[in-house]
């Protein structure tokens, strides 16, 4: 599956605007520079997984809203997001690995 970074940038910008945030505000929340966020939204720069996660948390959504255009907003997501928010980049990478492993287990309810 090929990611469309133009669409990803548009989705990030759309969600930011829905929440009434300026680029400078979101950049500060996510700890990236204003020009970098602008470049992401215009598909000039490709964001890392970590940046996508931080953007999703700051914009109260899930990374899949940006990556594939679907959202899974729920209370459970907010609980997980609150646990991820204070993590260091290394801890986030470990959490991503754990979540990837869990997804691969194909556990049904």
C-alpha positions in Angstrom: 0.0 0.0 0.0 1.5 3.3 -1.1 0.9 6.2 1.2 -0.4 9.5 -0.3 1.5 12.2 1.6 -0.5 14.9 -0.1 -3.7 13.4 1.3 -2.0 12.9 4.7 -1.0 16.5 4.9 -4.5 17.6 3.9 -6.1 15.5 6.6 -3.8 16.8 9.2 -4.5 20.4 8.2 -8.3 19.7 8.1 -8.3 18.3 11.6 -6.2 21.1 12.9 -8.6 23.6 11.4 -11.6 21.7 12.8 -10.1 22.2 16.3 -9.5 25.9 15.5 -5.7 25.6 15.9 -3.1 27.6 14.1 0.0 25.9 12.8 2.1 27.6 15.4 -0.1 26.3 18.2 0.0 22.7 16.9 3.7 22.9 16.3 4.3 23.8 19.9 2.0 21.1 21.2 3.8 18.4 19.1 7.3 19.9 19.6 8.2 20.4 16.0 9.0 23.6 14.1 6.3 25.7 12.4 8.0 25.3 9.0 8.2 21.5 9.4 4.4 21.3 10.2 3.8 23.5 7.1 5.9 21.2 5.0 4.0 18.1 6.3 0.7 19.7 5.5 1.9 20.6 2.0 3.6 17.1 1.4 7.0 18.7 1.1 8.2 16.7 4.1 7.4 13.1 5.1 6.6 12.8 8.8 8.0 10.0 10.9 5.8 7.5 12.7 6.6 9.3 16.0 5.5 12.7 14.6 2.3 11.1 13.2 1.5 9.7 16.6 2.2 13.0 18.4 0.0 14.8 15.8 -2.8 12.3 16.4 -2.6 12.7 20.1 -2.5 16.5 20.0 -5.4 16.5 17.5 -7.4 14.0 19.6 -7.7 11.4 16.9 -6.0 8.2 15.7 -3.1 8.0 13.2 -5.3 6.1 10.8 -7.4 9.2 10.3 -4.3 10.8 8.7 -2.9 7.7 7.0 -6.0 6.2 5.4 -8.8 8.7 6.1 -10.7 6.7 8.8 -11.0 7.6 12.4 -11.6 5.5 15.6 -12.3 8.2 18.2 -13.5 6.5 21.4 -12.9 6.7 25.1 -10.6 3.7 24.9 -8.4 5.6 22.4 -8.2 8.6 24.7 -7.1 6.4 27.6 -4.3 4.9 25.5 -3.4 8.4 24.2 -3.1 9.7 27.7 -0.6 6.9 28.5 1.4 7.6 25.3 1.5 11.4 25.7 4.3 11.7 28.3 6.5 9.0 26.8 10.0 9.6 25.4 10.8 8.8 21.8 12.3 5.5 22.9 9.3 4.6 25.0 7.0 5.4 22.1 9.0 3.1 19.8 8.7 0.3 22.3 4.9 1.0 22.7 4.6 0.9 18.9 6.3 -2.4 18.8 4.1 -3.9 21.5 0.9 -2.6 19.7 2.2 -4.0 16.4 2.8 -7.4 18.0 -0.7 -7.3 19.7 -2.3 -6.5 16.3 -0.6 -9.4 14.7 -2.0 -11.8 17.3 -5.4 -11.4 15.6 -7.3 -11.7 18.9 -11.1 -11.6 18.4 -13.5 -10.4 21.1 
